């Protein structure tokens, strides 16, 4: 990393903007930064370190970026640092500003500006691109290859921290070298070996605990007692099996007696039921006889249905003919009434004819006055037109004058507004930058809030998953126990399965006999194979659910921990100084202010363009106003002449005839009245003629329909007499009875079926009674309730014994499984013991449990030896071959033995090594400088990704005598051969004489100023 350009604003003692352009150095690799105490020499290093890492060069204790706001800065200036640097061939710029309070742009008081940072890559094919505006420090660490602590110990050696690398203890030095040399992989190798070691140890201990748990579960203190318990349970299970077999045989013998008694009882019940049904059928004989009689009448009623329908049709035609006659008679009467009304209007029609003649004469008289009225209307129109024209011209004159005044006011307002809106561009740029910053902060806070919500949701899911796991575990244990019990019962009943299809003559698959006097019977609670399989699948499914639930709970727990870690890291970087909604609201308010400013700027530009146009408009409108005044004078003269001509016409024409429209309307009204009367007279004559014709027509139609009605009455009377005679011959009392039965003709077929079914049922029941009497002849009716109670008692006894046997078998199987599992775990422990011999030895070696130095510290020790070797090449020159740095090999201190990275100084004058902290101030400075330079050489040699092209040294040269100072400068000058830039901060005057490239920092009343002196 090489500095290119440092731009500070309101930072430390620098009031305004201070730019340090390192490109001015050219090929000069060594320069001095000098100035009086408190002028801001170290602030230059602070600015670079703050821009890169957000921390100052002296660390974070006591000071931070917010404390670096310049006391000389104006309230409006924003404290910020921009640092441009190169890494290899790539050019970067990092910008950073701290939390600060600056003056409001409007009104009084201050406003808070939050910290922001951004990293850009410059001069790319796509131009300058934004690398990131989030986690800038982490990105810088990846680019440079080390964190801020390491940066201050190998690149930027600040005042006070310069000697830390030399005087640090082994632990601190280890952390520095881990980052610089990336030796964490060796630590990960040790962690992997530890994991393997712990896995084997834990597995062995887990097996030991499982064995103890299984023994505790069986109630045995040790394995010998467990085996004795298994033997006792085996004997108890045999006795229970014998008792269960005797009870089953006794139950089966009695069950045969029950089956014989049930057969006799069924015949007795069938005979009793048949006797009841026969009695019920005998009581229905009279009802069936009445049904047969009704069926006969229904058949006869069906024969008379057609004549009845014919009679109904005649009656219907007669009713319709009577209704039509009444309708025609009504129409004839209405026509006669209307004719009489029209004849009564004859006198009115004569009077209307006389009035019509009078109106004709009046219309002719009024038509002769139309010409004179038209002339008057033309004069009236001319006068009205002249008045309107004069009023319009007068209005146009006043309007033009008002428009001129308005244009003048707009011109004045444009000038005033233009002057008020000038100078808004600078304010707009500041507001736009602030809006961009707040939007970025709102997005950052939104990301943190989303991460927090996700973490809380995941934690709730993890709690639910843990509860679910507990429930699933209980169910899995219960389903496994149920399966073991059902499986034991199924195995005990296999004798019945073998005997189920075994017959005399078949070879028994168990004993080989061909005679089978006592076959095994099916136990009362014998499970089917499907039941056993179902229990097995249920137990397996429950176990799979338990495993899945356990896996889900572990995944959710890991997710919750990772989300919590990410949230805490982000919250450390972005403290909770407002919600995303707060930042969004601030950004929206700032954006609104930005829009207003942009609108005002655009408005000012438009007003400037409109100013000349407005001035031209005022001039033109003045001319328009003068012309309008002249037009009004001419129109007023024309109106006076028209009014005089109208007055002359009014003296000759009566007032009621002056309006030609009214006159013509009167004439038209008279003509319309004449036409209306003529039409009315014509319509009256036509209506009277029409009513005379309708009266004659409807009267003739009524007479014809009356004759038809009388004919149908005679036909209906004759048909009714004939039908009554037929009904009497069929046995009906009257027509009403016949008509009622015709409504029930649909019952004929159901009645036939009902009578046929009754006869068949009667005959069948009589036969069944005789048959069942033969079956129960000489036999007593058995008491089945007594039989069933005794059989239930025997079945209950068999079930109790079977459950007792199954429980003993399940307990015995559980004990046997425990014993087998314990034996398998003992074998597994033996295997783990053999594996532990290899894994344990490897871990002891890598972790340093035997040597005291682990693998990573061993590698770091070798690297430290190379660093010390490179440092000694310069230290021996600067100390005139007196001092040499070496790694401490003393094993007296156990803490040192565990670390192995302590440094001591070998003094050639005394021949002894001593701790580094015993050196004097000047000697410590030389040793620290040599160590820092050596470390930079070795780091760059080992890591191609780390470019240590620059080193800054803050103070320490004041402790050197002139000769030693000369040796130190020679060592620094040698660095130029490798292209490394060396910057020295010192107030020692002798250095100014020896170094001709200097950056001078001067104090003024308005803050410090820095500039290069290139001699």
Buried (B, 14 or more C-beta within 10 A) or exposed (E): BBBBBBBBBBBBBBBBEBEBBBEEBEEBBBBBBBBEEEBBBBBBBBBBBBBBBBBBBBBEEEBBBEEBBBEBBEEEBBBBBBBBBBBEEEBBBBBBBBBBEBBEEEEEEEEEBBBBBBBBBBEEEEEEEEBEBBBBBBBBBEBBBBBBBBBBBBBBBBBEBBBBBBBBEBEBBBBBBBBBBBBEEBBEBBEEBBEBBEEBBEBBEEBEEBBEEBBEEBEBEEBEEBEEBBEEBBEBBEEBBEBBBEBBEEBBEBBEEBEEBEEBBEBBBBBEBBBEBBEEBEEEEEEBEEBEEBBEBBEBBEEBEEBBEEBEEBBEBBEEBBEBBEEBBEBBBBBBEBBEEBEEEEEEEEEBEEEBEEBEEEBEEBBEBEEBBEEBBEBBEBBEEBBEBBBEBBEBBBEBBEBBEEBBEBBEEBBEBBEEBEEBEEBBEBBBBBBBBBBBBBBBBBBBBEBBEBBBEBBEBBBEBBEBBEEBBEBBBEBBEBBBBBBBBBEBBEBBEEBEEBEEEEEBEEEEEEEBEEBBBBBBEBBEEEBBBBBBEBBBEBBEBBEEBBEBBEBBBEBBBEBBEBBEBBEEBBEEEBBBEBBBBBBBEBBEBBEEBBEBBEBBEEBEEBBEEBBEBBEEBBEBBEEBBEBBEEBBEBBEEBEEEBEEBEEEBEEEBBBBEEBBEBBEEBBEBBEEBEEEBEEBEEBBEBBBEBBEBBBEBBEEBBEBBEEBEEBBEEBEEEBBEBBEEEEBEEBEBBBEBBEEEEBBEEBEEEBEEBEEBBEEBEEBBEEBEEBBEEEEBBEBEEBEEBBEEBBEBBBEBBBBBBBBBBBBBBBBEBBEEBEEBEEBBEEBEEBBEEBBEEBBBBBBEEBBBBBBBBBBBEBBEBBBBBBBBBBBBBBEEBBBBBBBEEEEEEEBBBBBBBBBBBBEEEEEBEEBEEBEEBBBBBBBBBBBBBBBBBBBEEBEEBBBBBBBBBBBBBBBEEEBBEBBBEBBBBBBEEEBBBBBBBBBEBBBEEBEBBBBBEBEEEBBBBBBBEE
